[in-house]
Amino acid sequence: MSTALLTDKYELTMLAAALRDGSAHRRCTFEVFARRLPDGRRYGVVAGTGRFVEALAQFTFDEQTLAAVSDFLDAETLAYLSEFRFGGDVDGYPEGELFFPNSPVLSVRGSFAECVVLETLALSILNHDSAIASAAARMVSAAGGRQLIEMGSRRTHEQAAVAAARAAWIAGFSGSSNLAAQQRYGVPALGTSAHAFTLLHTTADGPDERAAFAAQVQALGTGTTLLVDTYDITAGVANAIAVAGPELGAVRIDSGELAILVRQVRDQLDSLGATGTKIVVSSDLDEFAIAALRAEPVDSYGVGTSLVTGSGAPTAGLVYKLVEVDGVTVQKRSAHKASAGGRKQAMRIAKPSGTFVEEVVHPAGQPPPTEDGFTSRPLTVELVRAGRPVHEATLAQARARVAAGLGSLPWDGLKLSKGDPAIPTRVVTPGSPAS
C-alpha cells in the first residue's frame, strides 16, 4: 500500500512551486533533530528508523493516489509524482540509540523535490515511536530488571498499537499483548484472560470463580496466570491455588492499593506453598508507580494507557529542517526555533569506564579530536544509499543498544525527576577552534 498520502498538503504545494521556478532539483540536506527534550525527560530513545526506511520504499504515486491530489496540483507536478522514487541518501542514528537536544537523528539528502515530500512521513513515524520508546525506557529503568508487558492496544489507534508494541520491545519490555506485533515484528505475545472470562462463569446460584480458573488451567496448563481480583482477592488467591495447585505460574492483580495488596498476596501464596507463583500487577501504571513498587514483591508489570497515550509518552519533539542547499549552509534564525545549519554527524564521548560525558555534533566528515583519557564512538550510520536500504539491523540489536546506552548514562541521568539532559550536547561549527 502506498505511503505517499501519509503527508501534509503543503509539502506537495511547495513541490509544485519549486518545479515551476526550477529550484526543485537543487541538492539539499534535511535533518531530523529535537531542539529540546520534553519537560521532565533527560534522554530520548530513537525508534522508528526501520519503519521509516520500509515506508520510504512504498512512497510512490499510483493512479488512485494521483487522483486524490489532482484537484490542486498542475500537470507538471502530477507527471513528476507519477514517476517518483526516492533516489537519495539517508544517514542517522540506528534504532535503540539514545538522543539529546540537537542530535542529528536523521539526515535526508537528495533533490529538494525528493526530500521535501518526506517531512511528515519521517516525523509521524519517528515522533511516535521515539516517544513510546523513551517512555518505555524510563519504565524499564524503574522496574529494575523485572518483567514489563505492553498492554496498550485498546487505548490507541489499531495501527499505532502495533508500532507502540515494537517500540516498547526495543526499549526493553518483555513482550506485548498485541498479536499483530508478534506476527509482524516477532515481539513475544503475552496474556491469558480478562475479567469477562471469570464473570462468564456465573450461574443462577451466583459466581463460580473456581469453575473459571479450572477451565483456564485445563486449557492452558498450570503455568498460566489467573486474574484473582474479580471479586475478593484473598478468596481469589485461595481459589486459584485450590484449582491449580502450588505450581501455578502466576496471579494477576488489576485493581486496588497495589503496594498493600501485593505484600498480602505474596504472604498468602507462600503460606499455601505456592512460593514459586509469581505476581503480575497492572492498573494504570506509569514509571512513577512502577518505581514506588520496587520494594514490593512484584514480578511483572502490565503497562497500557500511560505508555501509549500523550500523557505518558509526550512527543519526542523531533523536527525536520532544511540545513544545506547545494553545499551552502542554511539555517533558521526564528526566536526559540533556531537551527544549526549544515550537514552534520555526531559522536559520543565517554570516560574510560564507559560512562557517557558528552554528545558532540560536528560537520559531516570532520569529527573533532577526542581529549586524552576519553573515548569516542560515531553515532551516525548509513541507512539508505541511492534510494536503497544499506543498514541491516535487527530489533534484538536495537534492544541491546538501548540497554547499553542506559547502562552508560551518569547515575543522575536515570532520575525520573525533572532536570537537565543526562549529558550535554556540544555543536561544533565549521571553522571553530574545536573542529
C-alpha positions in Angstrom: 0.0 0.0 0.0 1.3 3.4 -0.9 2.5 5.7 1.9 2.6 8.8 -0.3 -0.6 10.3 1.2 0.7 10.0 4.8 1.7 13.6 4.4 0.6 17.2 4.5 -0.8 19.2 1.6 1.8 21.9 1.9 4.6 19.6 1.0 3.1 19.0 -2.4 2.2 22.6 -3.0 5.9 23.5 -2.2 6.9 20.9 -4.6 4.7 22.4 -7.3 6.1 25.8 -6.8 9.7 24.5 -6.8 9.1 22.6 -10.1 7.6 25.8 -11.6 10.7 28.0 -10.8 13.3 25.3 -11.4 14.6 25.1 -7.8 13.1 21.6 -7.2 16.3 19.9 -8.4 18.8 21.7 -6.1 20.7 19.3 -3.9 19.5 19.6 -0.3 20.0 18.1 3.1 17.2 18.0 5.6 17.8 16.9 9.2 15.6 15.5 12.0 16.5 16.6 15.5 15.0 17.8 18.7 15.6 21.4 19.9 14.9 20.3 23.4 13.7 17.2 25.3 10.1 17.1 26.6 9.7 18.5 30.1 10.9 16.1 32.7 13.0 13.9 30.3 16.7 13.5 30.5 17.2 11.5 27.3 15.3 10.2 24.3 15.5 6.8 22.6 15.5 6.6 18.8 12.8 4.2 17.4 11.0 4.0 14.1 14.0 4.3 11.8 13.4 0.9 10.4 9.8 1.6 9.9 10.6 4.8 8.1 13.0 3.0 5.7 10.3 0.5 5.0 7.7 3.2 4.4 10.2 5.0 2.1 10.1 2.2 -0.4 6.3 2.4 -0.6 6.3 6.2 -1.1 5.0 6.1 -4.7 2.1 7.6 -6.5 -0.2 5.2 -8.4 -3.3 6.2 -10.3 -5.5 6.2 -7.3 -3.1 8.2 -5.2 -2.6 10.8 -8.0 -6.3 11.1 -8.4 -6.5 12.2 -4.7 -4.2 15.2 -5.3 -5.2 16.1 -8.9 -7.6 18.8 -7.7 -4.9 21.1 -6.5 -1.7 20.1 -8.5 -0.8 21.1 -12.0 0.0 18.6 -14.8 3.8 19.1 -14.4 3.7 18.2 -10.8 1.4 15.2 -11.3 3.8 13.9 -14.1 6.7 14.2 -11.7 4.9 12.4 -8.9 3.8 9.6 -11.3 7.5 8.6 -11.6 8.6 9.4 -8.1 11.1 7.1 -6.4 13.3 8.4 -3.7 16.8 8.1 -5.0 18.7 10.0 -2.3 20.7 9.1 0.8 19.7 8.8 4.4 22.0 8.7 7.4 21.0 8.6 11.0 21.2 7.1 14.5 20.4 3.4 14.5 17.3 2.3 16.4 17.9 2.0 20.1 20.5 4.8 20.3 19.9 7.5 22.9 19.5 11.1 21.6 19.7 14.5 23.2 18.9 18.1 22.1 20.4 18.8 18.7 21.3 15.2 18.0 21.1 14.7 14.2 18.8 11.7 14.4 18.2 11.5 10.7 19.8 13.2 7.7 18.0 13.0 4.3 19.9 14.1 1.2 18.7 14.4 -2.4 17.0 17.0 -4.6 14.6 19.4 -2.8 11.8 17.7 -4.6 12.8 14.2 -3.3 13.3 15.4 0.3 10.6 17.9 1.0 7.8 15.5 0.4 9.1 13.1 3.2 8.8 15.5 6.1 5.5 14.3 7.5 6.3 10.7 6.9 9.6 10.9 8.7 8.2 12.9 11.6 5.0 11.0 12.2 6.9 7.7 12.4 9.9 8.9 14.4 8.0 11.2 16.8 5.5 8.4 17.7 7.9 5.5 18.0 10.7 7.5 19.8 8.1 8.9 22.2 7.0 5.4 23.1 10.5 4.0 23.3 11.6 6.9 25.5 8.7 6.4 27.9 9.3 2.7 27.9 13.0 3.0 28.7 12.1 5.1 31.8 9.8 2.3 32.9 12.5 -0.3 32.3 14.9 1.6 34.5 12.2 2.0 37.2 11.4 -1.7 37.1 14.9 -2.7 38.0 15.1 -5.8 35.9 11.6 -7.1 36.4 9.4 -8.1 33.5 7.3 -5.4 31.7 4.4 -6.3 29.4 3.0 -3.7 26.9 -0.8 -3.8 27.1 -1.9 -0.6 25.5 -3.6 -1.8 22.3 -7.1 -0.9 23.5 -6.1 2.7 24.3 -4.8 3.8 20.9 -5.3 3.5 17.1 -5.1 0.0 15.9 -2.0 0.5 13.8 -0.4 2.8 16.4 -0.8 -0.1 18.8 1.4 -2.4 16.7 4.1 0.3 16.3 3.9 1.0 20.1 4.5 -2.7 20.9 7.5 -2.7 18.6 9.0 0.5 20.2 8.4 -0.8 23.7 10.1 -4.1 22.8 13.1 -2.1 21.6 13.2 -0.2 24.8 13.4 -3.4 26.9 9.8 -4.6 27.5 9.4 -8.4 27.7 6.5 -8.6 25.3 3.1 -7.3 24.3 -0.5 -8.4 24.3 -0.7 -7.4 20.6 -0.7 -10.4 18.2 -0.1 -8.3 15.1 3.2 -7.1 16.7 4.2 -10.7 17.2 3.3 -11.6 13.6 5.0 -8.5 12.0 8.0 -7.9 14.2 8.5 -11.0 16.4 7.5 -9.3 19.6 6.6 -12.0 22.1 2.8 -12.1 22.7 1.8 -12.4 26.3 -1.6 -12.6 28.1 -4.2 -15.1 29.3 -7.6 -13.8 30.3 -9.7 -10.8 31.4 -12.4 -10.3 34.0 -15.0 -11.2 31.4 -13.9 -14.8 31.5 -14.4 -15.1 35.2 -17.7 -13.3 35.0 -18.8 -15.7 32.3 -18.9 -18.5 34.9 -21.8 -17.1 36.7 -25.0 -19.2 37.2 -28.3 -18.7 38.8 -26.6 -19.7 42.1 -24.1 -16.9 41.7 -20.4 -16.5 40.6 -18.3 -19.6 40.3 -14.7 -18.3 40.2 -13.2 -21.8 40.7 -15.0 -23.0 37.5 -13.4 -20.2 35.6 -10.0 -20.9 36.9 -10.4 -24.7 36.3 -11.4 -24.1 32.7 -8.4 -21.8 32.1 -5.9 -24.2 33.7 -7.4 -27.1 31.7 -6.9 -25.2 28.5 -3.6 -23.5 29.2 -1.9 -25.6 31.9 -0.8 -24.8 35.4 1.8 -22.3 34.2 -0.9 -19.9 33.3 -1.7 -16.6 35.0 -5.0 -16.3 36.9 -6.7 -13.0 37.4 -7.7 -13.0 41.1 -9.3 -9.6 41.7 -12.7 -10.0 40.0 -14.5 -10.4 43.4 -12.4 -10.7 46.5 -8.6 -11.0 46.2 -8.0 -13.2 49.2 -10.7 -15.6 48.1 -9.4 -15.4 44.5 -5.9 -16.4 45.5 -7.2 -19.3 47.6 -9.4 -20.5 44.7 -6.5 -20.2 42.3 -4.2 -22.4 44.3 -7.0 -24.8 45.2 -7.6 -25.3 41.5 -4.1 -25.2 40.0 -2.1 -26.3 43.0 1.1 -24.7 44.3 2.7 -25.0 40.8 0.5 -22.2 39.4 2.6 -19.9 37.2 1.2 -16.5 38.4 -1.6 -14.5 39.7 -2.5 -11.1 38.4 -3.9 -8.1 40.4 -5.6 -5.3 38.3 -7.1 -3.1 40.9 -6.8 -1.7 44.4 -4.0 -0.4 46.5 -1.3 -2.4 44.8 1.5 -1.8 47.3 -0.5 -3.3 50.2 -2.2 -6.0 48.1 1.0 -7.3 46.6 2.5 -7.9 50.0 -0.6 -9.6 51.3 -0.9 -11.8 48.3 2.8 -12.8 48.5 2.3 -13.9 52.1 -0.8 -15.8 51.3 0.8 -17.6 48.3 3.8 -18.6 50.5 1.5 -19.8 53.2 -0.3 -22.0 50.7 3.0 -23.5 49.5 3.0 -21.6 46.2 6.4 -20.0 46.8 7.2 -20.1 43.1 3.9 -18.5 41.9 4.7 -15.0 40.6 2.7 -11.8 41.0 1.7 -9.7 38.0 0.3 -6.2 38.6 -1.5 -3.8 36.2 -3.9 -0.9 36.6 -2.8 2.4 35.0 0.9 2.0 35.9 3.4 4.5 34.8 7.2 4.9 35.6 6.4 6.6 38.9 4.0 3.9 40.1 6.5 1.2 39.0 9.3 2.9 40.9 7.1 3.1 44.0 6.5 -0.7 43.8 10.2 -1.6 43.6 10.3 -2.5 47.3 7.3 -4.8 46.9 7.4 -8.5 45.8 6.2 -7.7 42.3 7.5 -10.0 39.5 5.9 -8.4 36.4 4.2 -5.2 35.4 1.5 -4.7 32.8 1.5 -1.2 31.3 -1.0 0.2 28.9 -2.6 3.7 29.0 0.4 5.6 30.3 2.7 4.2 27.7 0.7 4.7 24.5 -1.1 8.0 25.3 0.2 11.5 25.2 0.3 12.0 28.9 2.7 9.1 29.4 4.6 9.4 26.2 4.8 13.0 25.2 6.1 13.8 21.7 9.8 13.3 21.2 9.9 16.9 19.9 11.6 16.0 16.6 11.5 18.5 13.7 12.6 18.2 10.0 14.6 21.2 8.8 16.5 22.2 5.7 20.2 22.7 6.7 22.0 22.7 3.3 21.4 23.8 -0.3 23.9 23.0 -3.0 26.6 22.6 -0.3 25.8 26.0 1.2 24.8 26.1 4.9 21.3 27.4 5.6 19.7 27.8 9.0 16.5 29.1 10.6 17.0 32.0 13.0 13.5 32.4 14.3 13.3 33.2 18.1 13.2 29.9 20.1 13.2 27.9 16.9 16.8 28.5 15.6 18.6 25.6 14.0 22.2 24.8 13.3 22.9 24.7 9.6 25.0 22.3 7.5 25.0 18.6 7.2 26.1 17.0 10.5 27.1 13.8 12.1 27.7 13.0 15.8 29.8 11.1 18.2 29.5 10.3 21.9 32.4 10.9 24.3 32.9 8.5 27.3 35.2 8.1 30.2 37.5 5.0 30.2 34.8 3.4 32.5 32.3 3.7 29.6 30.2 6.4 31.3 29.0 9.0 28.8 30.1 12.6 29.3 29.1 14.4 26.1 27.4 14.3 22.8 29.4 16.1 20.0 27.6 17.2 16.8 30.0 18.1 14.1 30.1 18.9 10.4 29.9 15.7 8.4 33.2 14.1 7.8 35.0 16.4 10.3 35.0 14.8 13.7 36.9 16.9 16.3 39.8 15.2 18.2 39.0 13.5 21.4 40.8 14.6 24.5 43.3 12.2 26.0 41.8 9.8 28.5 38.4 9.7 26.9 37.0 7.5 24.1 34.7 8.5 21.3 32.1 6.5 19.3 30.5 7.6 16.0 26.7 7.6 16.2 25.7 8.3 12.6 25.4 5.3 10.3 24.5 4.9 6.6 20.8 3.8 6.3 19.9 4.4 2.6 22.1 4.9 -0.5 20.7 5.9 -3.9 17.3 5.0 -2.6 18.2 1.5 -1.4 18.4 0.4 2.2 22.0 -0.5 3.2 21.8 -0.8 7.0 21.0 -4.3 8.2 19.8 -4.3 11.8 17.5 -6.4 14.0 15.2 -5.4 16.8 17.4 -7.5 19.1 20.4 -5.3 18.2 18.3 -2.2 18.8 17.1 -3.6 22.1 20.7 -4.4 23.2 21.7 -0.8 22.2 19.1 0.7 24.5 20.3 -1.4 27.4 23.9 -0.5 26.8 23.0 3.2 26.5 21.0 3.3 29.7 23.8 1.4 31.4 26.3 4.1 30.3 24.5 7.2 31.5 25.7 9.0 34.5 23.7 7.9 37.5 21.7 11.1 37.7 20.7 10.7 34.1 18.3 8.0 35.1 16.4 10.1 37.5 12.7 10.3 36.9 12.6 13.9 38.3 12.9 17.0 36.2 16.4 18.2 35.3 18.9 18.8 32.6 19.6 16.3 29.9 21.7 13.4 31.1 24.7 14.6 29.1 25.4 18.0 27.4 25.4 18.4 23.6 28.3 20.3 22.0 27.6 21.6 18.5 30.9 22.2 16.6 30.6 24.6 13.7 32.9 24.8 10.6 36.0 26.8 11.4 35.6 26.8 15.1 38.7 26.0 17.2 37.1 22.7 18.4 36.9 21.5 14.8 
